Amino acid sequence: IWVDLSHIGDRSYERVNDLLGDLPHLWTHTVLRSHHRKERGISSAALERVRQTQGIVGLMPSESMLRGPLDSFALQQKLLAQSVGAEA
């Protein structure tokens, strides 16, 4: 069973993180917080949990969610792969 964390807020994530433990964390559609700068973007702490639990992150190529033009999506992919691994 997967629990999609894409729309969870930071405070709720803290509680759900404890409940999920070492189960893989799944974010089906998000942007990096460093590019969106709002709670809607996945934080570096959550990315670390994705890496630790061998979870999955799906990036959303949306100009309205990116800081700058759509080509910043490629930068996000690169940063995400460095952070959690390309297989995630």
N, C-alpha and C positions, 0 to 999 in steps of 0.2 A: 504494500500500500504506500502510495506517495502522497505527501502533503505539499501542495504548491504554496510557497511562501511569498510569491510575487507581490501581493498586496498587503503584506503585514507591516505594521508600524514597528519602530524600534523597541518600544516598551513591551509590546506583545511578543516580539521575537525573542526577547530575553527569557520569557516564560516558556515559550514553545521550544526554544533551544534546549532547555533543561528536560522537557518532556520527550523530545526526539532522541536525546542522548547521542549515540554513535550511529544512528540510522542516517542514510544519505540525505542531505539537504537538497531540495529542488527549488529552483527559481526559474520558471518557464519563460518569463519575459520581463526583463528589467534593463536598466542602464546602470553604469557605474556611478556611484555617488560623486566621485571626483569630476564627472562630466555633467551631472544634473544638479548637484548641490542641494537636493531636497531629500526628505525622508523616503520618497518614492524610489530613489536609486539605492542599489545594494551597497552597504558599507564595507569597508575593508575588514572589519571584524567578522561580518557574515561571510565574506569571501574566504576568510581563513577557515571558518567552520565547514564551508563547502569542500575545501581542500582536505581538511582533516577527515571528513566523513565520506570522501570520494563521491560527492554529490555532482549535480549538474546545474549549469547556469545557461540560460538562453538570453542573448542580448537582443534588444529591440531596436531595429534601424529606423527610428522615427526622428525627424528633424525637430519636432516639438519637444522631444525628450532629451535632445543632445545639446551640448554647449557648442554652438557653432554649426557649420554645414554638415551634411551627411557624411563627408569624408572622415569626420572624427569617429565614425563607427569603426573604421579600420584600426584606428588608434586604440579604441576600447577593446577590440578583439585581441590586439597584441598585448595590452596590459593585463587582460583577463587570463590569457594563456600563461603569461609570466607569473601571475598570482596563484592560480589554481591548477594550472597544467592544461595543455591543449586538449587532452582527452575528456576534460570536464565540460 
